[in-house]
């Protein structure tokens, strides 16, 4: 087929001229089979140049390496039998490949999307920061071969999204050479293990992480996995958040800590002058319980479900303002909820040297409290203790 011969010649030329970036295949013919996309890039393995195929499935990724001849044979097969669209990205042009239902192939050249090449190392693609790790197997997320267990695919997706967020956050603050992280309410430790492995082994940072979890069984389980993985600077302790007394915290994390446990964690971060405070609050009960039986003027609060959501926003807004009062830049954005809660908001405070406008922030807090007849916010009391 002439069009495919032309495509393969373009690939050969781009490799020879060192302008090849990657190839993507999309729009699968049979969507129910689970294969969504294929990404192809150049890698160097033991001094030999190969084309690496990453098969992006619904529940896991599979990576295979081929010689050029093998790759072209496989690529032709996939274009004619599996996908309807492909794109060859080079530094000179993008070449779009369209395959009709009758197997007619059409090529179209457009302006290049990339100005730089991808690295040719054998590392996994950046999107999957938690790919093929031992701790994932010990935590029951993957099988022995490194394939994601289908029922754990949401957790695997959450881990990778979390690491993507963390990467951006730590790049935006100044941290010491040895980073002390405390994860309060660490639960079964999925995200705690992922963060340790990512920072220690992928980013080559000196880091010590302590997971705080009240349930003894989970703490023992996590420390057993620590031993199996050989993670020397990761450990878990069984105690209440408010009982943790280490004043040296560079990054404070509290993900889905229930109700006022989130406030206990934020207070620890503020007192320790942590560079980063990262929270995903849930179970916002303190303000709502305080206002039971009090009639609200706003029509938004007439209906129970809207009232619940409104007081969640008020609770987290006051938390953000209290962080601002203590010289943190704050932002709130969407995260991924866990299996126990639909809450998907992440609140982040980044320490700044800029002097806070304390009076103005306090005025905003008082305005919210007066508007909704709130006597106090639990975090205010914790900070004053």
C-alpha angles and dihedrals in degrees: 000000000000097000092054091046088053090049093050090048089053089051091049091049094048091051091047092048092044092239098113113121108167147301125237128195120198145156098063117215093221107038094178092068092074101237107124106170143350123217120197125194140159119262134177114228118182090335094311125112114233137172111239118210117203110195108204107207129180093259106019147005125247122198126201131172125216139181114246094261092047091046094053092049091050093044092053091051093050094047093051099039111022114025137039099200135044134169128201108204117202133161089250103043145348112236114203118205119203121189119194127210087259090056094253110154122212126185126204128183119214136168115294119266096202133059095182135045126244118252112267096216120122093246118129116261113281094243092072105055093166098048121146099348127158094229090060089060094046090049091051098248097115135026125241091277092055096253116143112248105240096235089053096051093103091052091048090051090049091052093053093046089050093052090048090054093045091050091057093044098051090047088059099055137056112248132182122253091256108045119207112203127183120194108198115202092015095171113183089351102239094140094034092058091044092052094047094049093045096050097037102039106021100034095031093225127154102244140160120195128192120193115207114203129157098210110088094204093057092045091053091046093051094046089051090055089047089058093048092051096042093233098164098181097046123084140154130223131197111227145103115280092238090055094059105105106177105127093194106088122145097172122024116196127186114169117182093344102167124252113310092004084082089057092047088054095046090049090054089051094049094047090049090049089234116194091223132026113189120184138169100190125204142169095040099196108137099077095037093052090048090057100047110136094012112121114228122213097215114095087217087072096053093093123061098227092049091046090054093050093045093053090047088058093045092049093051093042091056089048089053092048092050089053090050089051088059095052101270126136105223136202135173124206143153120286129173117273121232127235093269101052140030091216110121106170122119120199116198130186120193117194115241135186090223112113111248121237090234098177093052093047092049089050090055092050092049091047091056093046093049093046092055098030094245114165097197145340114234093230091059090060093046093053092050094051 
